[in-house]
C-alpha cells in the first residue's frame, strides 16, 4: 500500500485529502470516505481504508473545511450543507485522478456522514455503491432522544450563534462530547468514552463546534432523499445506539430502492474498534468488492 497526498478545493477552500492505493493494481476502484460530527479523518478511518486496500480497492479520505488540516475559517463549523458541498467536490476530484478508475466510485460514511452519503448518492446516479454506517437519519429522530433541558439549551445556543454569524461576529462554541449530566452535542453514557476512543490519539483536535450546528442538524433529513438513491446501499445500524434510533435507520433503509440493512448488537461507537470493527469492516469489504468489480 502507498499513501499519496491529494488535496482539493471546495468552493475555493483547500480540503486535506489522502489517497490510499493498493500496490500493483492498475486503476483500482475507489471508496471515498469522510467522518461524522466534528470528527477528523484520522479518527480510525485509516483502519477501514487499509482493509479496503487489502481487497485491491483504493480509498480516498478527506477532512471537511474548517476541520483537521483542511483550511477554512472560522474553525469547527458543523454544517450539513457545507459538508455535502465538500463531498461533491471530493467526488469530482477523485473522478479526475489518474491513479484510480473514476467510473467505479463508492461512498462510505459513518454517523453524520452516513447521512451525507445518502444525500450525495441521491443526486449523483453514477455512484456505484454506498456504505452508511450508523447513519444520521434526520434531525428529529436524533433530537427526540435528548431530554428537555438539553433541547432547550441546544435551541438557545444555536439561535444565539446564528445571530452572531449574521452580525459577522466570531462563533459561539459548544462541546461536542461530555459525560451524562453535562451539556454537549453528544452526552449519553457511551458518548465521551466512545468518541475519545477514536479521537484520543489525534493531535490538535478540540472538543468544540460552532453552536449553530444544533439548528442546522435539526433541519437536516437524509431520509427524505432515500428513495432517490439508485446505487446498492449497505446500511449498518447499532441495536443499542443512543444517538441514532435503530427504528429510524430501519425506516430509511426500507425506502432505499437497493438497500440492504444489517443491525448489530452494539452502540454508536463500538464498531470503530475491537471485535465489532472486524465484523463491520468485513461485511463492508465484501459488499464493496461485489459492487465495484
FIBATI-276147 format. One line per 10 residues: number of its first residue (from 1); for each residue x, y, z of C-alpha. Coordinates in steps of 0.2 Angstrom, whole numbers, plus 5000, padded with zeros to 4 digits. Example, Ala and Ser with C-alpha at 12.3 -4.5 7.8 and 13.67 -1.06 7.14 Angstrom:
2
1	5062 4978 5039  5068 4995 5036
! end
This chain:
293
1	5000 5000 5000  5005 5018 4997  4998 5034 5003  4998 5050 4992  4993 5067 4997  4979 5073 4986  4971 5089 4992  4957 5098 4983  4947 5114 4983  4929 5116 4989
11	4921 5132 4985  4939 5140 4984  4945 5132 5001  4958 5119 5002  4952 5102 5009  4965 5090 5015  4965 5073 5007  4974 5056 5007  4973 5043 4993  4977 5025 4999
21	4982 5014 4984  4985 4995 4983  5002 4991 4976  5002 4983 4959  4984 4986 4954  4981 4997 4939  4966 5009 4940  4958 5001 4955  4940 5006 4960  4940 5019 4974
31	4930 5022 4991  4928 5040 4996  4927 5042 5015  4924 5056 5027  4919 5056 5046  4905 5061 5057  4900 5076 5068  4916 5087 5072  4927 5072 5068  4943 5071 5058
41	4949 5058 5045  4962 5052 5057  4949 5046 5069  4950 5027 5064  4946 5030 5046  4963 5024 5041  4959 5007 5049  4944 5005 5037  4954 5011 5022  4968 4999 5025
51	4956 4984 5025  4948 4990 5009  4965 4992 5001  4969 4974 5006  4955 4969 4994  4963 4979 4980  4952 4994 4981  4959 5012 4983  4952 5024 4997  4951 5042 4997
61	4950 5051 5014  4946 5069 5017  4943 5082 5030  4929 5095 5029  4933 5113 5028  4937 5121 5045  4942 5103 5052  4959 5094 5054  4972 5100 5042  4959 5107 5030
71	4958 5126 5028  4944 5137 5031  4938 5150 5045  4930 5151 5057  4935 5133 5063  4925 5119 5068  4909 5123 5058  4897 5108 5058  4885 5112 5043  4877 5098 5033
81	4875 5109 5018  4894 5114 5018  4898 5096 5021  4888 5090 5006  4897 5103 4996  4914 5096 5001  4908 5078 4997  4903 5083 4980  4920 5092 4977  4929 5077 4983
91	4919 5066 4971  4923 5077 4957  4941 5077 4962  4943 5058 4963  4934 5056 4946  4949 5066 4938  4963 5056 4947  4974 5046 4935  4978 5033 4949  4960 5026 4950
101	4946 5021 4940  4935 5037 4941  4920 5027 4935  4920 5015 4949  4917 5025 4965  4909 5021 4981  4904 5032 4996  4907 5027 5014  4900 5037 5028  4898 5035 5047
111	4886 5044 5059  4883 5061 5052  4892 5057 5036  4881 5042 5035  4868 5054 5031  4879 5064 5019  4882 5049 5008  4864 5046 5006  4861 5064 5001  4875 5064 4989
121	4871 5047 4981  4853 5053 4979  4859 5067 4967  4873 5058 4958  4867 5042 4950  4885 5037 4944  4890 5032 4961  4892 5013 4961  4889 5008 4979  4886 5016 4996
131	4890 5011 5014  4881 5020 5028  4887 5015 5045  4877 5020 5060  4869 5034 5049  4861 5050 5054  4843 5049 5048  4835 5065 5052  4836 5079 5064  4820 5075 5073
141	4824 5057 5075  4840 5061 5085  4834 5077 5094  4819 5067 5101  4832 5056 5111  4838 5071 5121  4830 5077 5137  4820 5094 5138  4834 5104 5146  4846 5098 5133
151	4834 5103 5119  4831 5120 5126  4850 5123 5128  4853 5117 5110  4840 5129 5104  4846 5144 5114  4864 5142 5109  4860 5138 5091  4850 5153 5088  4862 5164 5098
161	4876 5158 5087  4866 5160 5071  4863 5178 5076  4882 5181 5079  4886 5174 5062  4873 5186 5054  4882 5200 5063  4899 5195 5057  4905 5190 5075  4915 5175 5080
171	4905 5159 5083  4899 5153 5100  4906 5136 5103  4898 5121 5112  4906 5105 5117  4905 5090 5105  4905 5077 5119  4903 5077 5138  4898 5064 5151  4880 5062 5156
181	4873 5077 5166  4885 5090 5157  4879 5099 5141  4886 5094 5124  4880 5089 5107  4883 5071 5112  4882 5067 5131  4875 5050 5133  4883 5036 5143  4893 5030 5128
191	4897 5046 5120  4913 5053 5129  4922 5037 5131  4917 5031 5114  4922 5047 5105  4938 5048 5114  4942 5030 5110  4944 5036 5092  4950 5054 5094  4962 5052 5109
201	4977 5049 5098  4974 5064 5086  4984 5080 5089  4976 5097 5088  4958 5091 5089  4947 5102 5100  4931 5097 5109  4920 5111 5102  4909 5115 5087  4900 5131 5082
211	4883 5131 5091  4873 5135 5075  4876 5116 5071  4861 5112 5083  4849 5122 5072  4857 5116 5055  4857 5097 5060  4839 5098 5067  4833 5103 5050  4844 5090 5040
221	4834 5075 5034  4844 5062 5023  4829 5050 5025  4819 5062 5013  4831 5058 4999  4832 5039 5002  4820 5035 4988  4831 5044 4975  4847 5033 4978  4850 5022 4964
231	4866 5013 4970  4866 4997 4980  4867 5003 4998  4873 4994 5013  4866 5001 5029  4873 4995 5046  4865 5000 5062  4868 4998 5081  4854 4990 5091  4859 5000 5106
241	4864 5016 5098  4860 5030 5110  4862 5044 5097  4853 5037 5082  4837 5026 5085  4838 5010 5076  4819 5011 5071  4823 5027 5061  4838 5018 5052  4826 5004 5048
251	4814 5016 5041  4827 5024 5030  4834 5008 5024  4816 5002 5019  4815 5017 5007  4831 5013 4998  4827 5005 4981  4843 4994 4983  4845 4995 5001  4852 4981 5012
261	4850 4983 5031  4861 4975 5044  4858 4978 5063  4872 4973 5075  4871 4971 5094  4882 4987 5098  4881 5005 5102  4886 5020 5092  4905 5019 5095  4909 5001 5097
271	4910 4997 5078  4926 5008 5077  4937 4996 5087  4939 4979 5093  4928 4964 5088  4914 4975 5081  4926 4984 5070  4931 4967 5062  4913 4962 5059  4908 4979 5052
281	4923 4981 5040  4922 4963 5034  4904 4965 5029  4908 4981 5021  4923 4975 5012  4913 4960 5004  4899 4972 4999  4911 4984 4991  4920 4971 4982  4904 4964 4975
291	4898 4981 4968  4915 4988 4962  4921 4974 4952
! end
